[in-house]
Amino acid sequence: MTEGAGIVAGDLPDELTAAEAGMWQAFRNGSVYDLGCGDAVVDDPHGGHPWGPERTVRARIVAWLLLDGPRALAGRVSSLKLTGVRIAGTLDLSGGTVRPYVELRGCRFDEEVLLPEARFTTLRMVDCAVPRLEAARVHTEGDLHLPRCRFQNGARLTDAHIGTDLMLNEAVAYRDRSGRSISADGMTVGQDLQAEMLQSHGELRLRGAKVGVSLSLRGANLDNPYSRYALNAPQLTVERTLYLTPAGVGSPLLSGTTPARGTRIQRFECRGGIRLDDGRFGDAVDFERARFTLTDDQELSLRRVHASELRFLGDGPQRGKVVLSGARIVSLVDRAASWPGPGNLHMGGFVYENLVPRGPFPLTGRLDWVAAVTAEYAPEPYERLAAVLRGAGEDEDAREVLLAKQRRRRETLPPAAKVWGYVQDWTVAYGYRPGRAAVWMAVLWAAGTLAFAHADHPPMNHDTHPYWSPALFTLDLLLPVIDLGQVGQWQLRGGWQWLAAVMVLLGWILATTVAAGATRLLRRS
C-alpha cells in the first residue's frame, strides 16, 4: 500500500489513530487487542449501541497489517487478535496471502468483508456482525471459524477450500438479493463442517460440496418461505454422517455429546424443502427427531442417495412429499409415525437391505407404508419388502407381503381376471397359503362322500364292476389327473349327475389354482 512507503519495519506510521496505533503494537506483540468496555449491552456487536472512534479502526489499516505488516517483536509471533473493535470501511483482502494468525471476537464491520481467492493459514471470526461475507474460492490451510456471526446479507463460500474444519455454530445468516443465506456450492472441507444451531433465513446451498468427515446441522433452524428449498444440496458428499438432529442448548460441547440432565433440547427444524439428490454419505443420514414444515409443492428429496444407513426418525410431515426414488440404503432405521400419508411418499427404485424399526411397526403398518408409495399399483416396493423380510428370516411375513401385492394387483385387472383372482385368493391365497388346498380338498371330499352315500348307482357293467365306495368315487371326481377306476363304472341320473359335474369342476379349479400358486412360488424362488 502507498501509505506504507518509506516506513521502516517496526516504525509506527504517523497517520494512525490512537486505536489503530494500539492495534499496530498488539499485532507486533502477538497479543489480544481488546477495546471492549466491559458492559455486555454496549459490547454486543449485534446491538444498536454506537461504538465511537475510540474503538474504531479503518479496514485499510487492518488489510495493511495482514498483507504487509511489520515484523514481530523479538521472541514474538505477529498475529491479529481483535476483541470489541469496530472496523470501518470495506475490508478487502481479495487475492491476497495472509500469513499471520487472525482471530476477531465480538467485532463489528461497517461494510462487507471481501476475501475472494485469499489464502489464510487459519481465520477465526467469532460473534462478529458482518453485513456480508464474500469469500468465493478462499483457501485456508487450517480452520475457518465463523461461530455466532451474523451476516445481514448472506455469506458466499462458493468453491472455498477449507483445510480442516469449518465452524458455523449458532451463526445467523439472512438472505442476499438472490435469496440465499449461505452459498457454498463446490466447497471442500477437509474435516468437519459444523453448523449446529445455525439460523438460516433463505436458501442454504451446498451443491456439490465435499466434507471430509461429518456435516452437523444439529439443532439448526432453516427457514425459507421465499422459494422451494431451505437446504439445497444435490451431489453433496460426506465421508461420514450428515446430522439433522437435536442439540443441547447451552451445552459447551454441542457436537456428538449426550446433553446433561436438565439441558434444554433444540430440534432441527426446517420450514421449506430439502434437496439431497445424488448425495453420497459414508455412514448415515440422521433425521432423529427432525421437524419439517412443507407446503404442498415442496419435498424432502433423497433421490438416488447412497448411504450405509438412513435414520428416518423425525416427525412425519403433514404436507409435501418425501421422495426416495432410486436411493440405495444398507440399513433403514425408521419409525411408523415418521412417514407421510398416502400419495406423499415416492419410493420407485428405492433399495434397502435391512429394516430396523424403532418402536412398534407391525406388518400391517408396513403394508400401509408400501401402499402409500403411489396411488396406483406398483410391484417393486412389495417385492423389495418381501426380499428384506425373507433375508431376515421372516418367511411368513414375506409371504403376507407378496399376498398383499397380488391383492393390490387384482384391483387393476379386468372383471374376468378379477373374478379368477378372487377364486385363487379364497382357495389357496394365491399359493402363499398352500395348506388351504388340503382344507378345501378335505371339505369337498367329506361333503361328496356323505352325498354320494345316498345316491342310486347302478353299475355300467353288471358282470364286472368294483365295490361301490362313495369316498373313492368322490376322490376320483376331485382328482382330474388321477384315475381311481370309479367314475366310469357307475351310472348316475338326475341331480346326481349334476353334483358329479360340479365336483369335477371344483376339482379342476382347485388343481389349477394350486398349480398357479406353485408356479408363482417356484418363480419367486
Order of alpha helices (4+ residues) and beta strands (2+ residues): alpha-beta-alpha-beta-alpha-beta-beta-beta-beta-beta-beta-beta-beta-beta-beta-beta-beta-beta-beta-beta-beta-beta-beta-beta-beta-beta-beta-beta-beta-beta-beta-beta-beta-beta-beta-beta-beta-beta-beta-beta-beta-beta-beta-beta-beta-beta-alpha-alpha-alpha-alpha-alpha-alpha-alpha
